[in-house]
Amino acid sequence: MRIAIVEDDPVQRQRIEELFVNDGASTELFSSGGRFLSRSCRCDFDFAMIDMRLPDMSGLQVLAKLKSQERLLLRHIPTMIVTQAPNPTVMQEAFDHGADDFLLMPFRGEELLIRAKTMVRRAQPRLFDDKPISVGPIRLNLATLEATVHQQVVPLSQKEFRLAWLLFLKRGQTVDRAEILRLVWGRHDYQSSRTLDTHVGRLRQKLGLDDQTEIRLHSVYGVGYRVDVFS
């Protein structure tokens, strides 16, 4: 996980950072809301922990500006507001401004990690439900990240699996390159990517799509890719 910690208290900031780093996450630290918002335009954070009281703006103002960014960038960063004020009104305002969770200080480190991981897990597969996809002899199981062809397991990397899942989930529709890069790679620089083309080539080979007569993975010139199913 890549975590943004927006906290002006250096002692509290260090404590939170140590919790996430010791759990295997990477972190970026911000002492003001403005610095975080500037960075969030260019970086895909999996989770943001935002103090309610910051030197340049309130946590609510940070949330409002972040939501405006998200509408433009077509993404969502799960957010948690942190405060020392045990006030239900403050909590309601945080949720009204788009916070995904709310945490009172002092807090237990284990609780913070559990709640953060839960939010990240819920946010990432928004497009991807848990029901396996079966198309002809191909079956994709999100729960196990397993792909099979004619009931034989086909080893796919995580990126290959996510790419396959997206294309097969939207079969019959052209999925543009920008959407693929955003959902599979977490990228927002919508430039041409040879990495995407390479992964598509690997999928064709591994899933035997060049040999399938009922399933075709097409390149739509200048736009993206589409899976078509012929019965």
Disulfide bonds with the S-S distance in Angstrom:
none
